[in-house]
Amino acid sequence: SHEASIAGVSLSVEGARAASLDIRGEVRLWDLRTNSEALRTSVGRCIPRSCCLITDCTSWALVSGTSPSSGAAVCLWDLLGQREAMSWTLEGTEEGTWLQWGRGENGSTELVA
């Protein structure tokens, strides 16, 4: 189990895997068939205060949150390589701005502050 509060969870399409994210940026992948932890990594280097997670529960995770130096940020994390693939800061946001995933007018998934 996580030591910090849970910020987000995601379930794979087939329901065999799940991912969890805590507010410190620790991502864990879970094998639901065996009820065991399959992977543990930390995205805290790119987003020290995490709040949202979207993932395929296999190879990538998109994490959003806040960075003290740049305000709101998003990080694409390579789960297999356990490294940051790419990150973005959102211009015009301040420290403490929380991001969440929502539905756009056309039904697309969007990141909103």
C-alpha positions in Angstrom: 0.0 0.0 0.0 1.0 3.6 -0.5 2.5 5.6 2.4 1.0 8.9 1.1 -2.6 9.8 0.1 -3.9 8.3 -3.2 -4.3 10.9 -5.9 -5.5 8.8 -8.8 -6.3 5.2 -9.9 -6.7 3.7 -13.4 -7.9 0.3 -14.5 -6.8 -1.4 -17.7 -9.4 -2.0 -20.4 -9.4 -5.8 -19.9 -9.5 -5.4 -16.1 -6.4 -7.5 -15.4 -4.2 -4.6 -14.3 -4.6 -1.4 -12.3 -2.4 1.6 -11.5 -2.4 3.9 -8.5 -0.7 7.2 -7.9 0.0 8.9 -4.6 0.4 12.7 -4.0 4.2 12.3 -3.8 4.4 10.9 -7.3 4.8 7.2 -6.6 3.1 5.0 -9.3 2.4 1.4 -8.7 1.1 -1.1 -11.2 -1.0 -4.0 -9.8 -1.7 -7.4 -11.3 -5.3 -8.0 -10.4 -5.2 -11.7 -11.4 -2.5 -12.5 -8.8 -3.3 -9.6 -6.4 0.3 -8.5 -6.5 2.3 -5.4 -7.2 3.9 -5.6 -10.6 5.9 -2.4 -10.7 6.8 0.6 -8.5 8.3 3.8 -9.8 8.4 7.5 -8.8 7.5 10.4 -11.1 8.2 12.8 -8.2 11.3 14.1 -10.0 9.2 15.8 -12.7 6.0 16.4 -10.7 6.7 16.5 -6.9 3.0 17.1 -6.1 0.8 14.7 -8.2 -2.9 14.8 -8.6 -4.1 13.0 -11.8 -3.2 9.8 -13.6 -4.1 8.3 -17.0 -2.3 5.2 -18.1 -2.5 2.0 -20.2 -1.4 0.1 -17.1 1.4 -1.4 -19.1 3.9 0.9 -20.7 3.1 4.6 -20.1 1.5 7.0 -17.7 0.4 10.6 -18.0 0.6 12.3 -14.7 -0.4 15.9 -13.8 0.2 18.0 -10.8 2.2 21.0 -9.5 5.8 21.9 -9.4 7.0 24.6 -6.9 9.1 26.2 -9.6 6.7 26.2 -12.5 3.1 25.8 -11.3 1.0 23.3 -13.1 2.8 20.5 -15.1 2.2 17.3 -17.0 4.6 14.4 -17.4 4.6 11.5 -19.8 6.3 8.6 -18.0 7.8 5.6 -19.6 6.8 2.8 -17.1 9.0 0.1 -18.6 12.1 2.3 -18.8 11.1 4.0 -15.5 12.0 7.4 -16.9 10.5 10.7 -17.9 9.7 10.6 -21.7 8.5 14.2 -21.9 7.1 17.0 -19.7 5.2 20.2 -20.1 4.6 23.2 -17.9 1.3 25.1 -18.3 2.0 28.8 -18.8 0.1 31.2 -16.6 -0.5 28.9 -13.7 0.7 29.4 -10.2 2.0 27.0 -7.6 -1.0 25.3 -6.0 -3.0 25.1 -9.3 -4.7 21.7 -9.4 -5.3 20.0 -12.7 -8.0 17.4 -13.5 -9.0 15.4 -16.5 -12.4 16.2 -17.8 -14.6 15.8 -20.9 -14.5 18.5 -23.6 -17.5 19.7 -25.5 -16.9 17.1 -28.3 -16.4 14.3 -25.8 -12.6 14.3 -25.9 -10.5 14.1 -22.7 -9.0 17.4 -21.7 -6.8 18.7 -18.9 -8.3 21.6 -17.1 -7.1 23.8 -14.3 
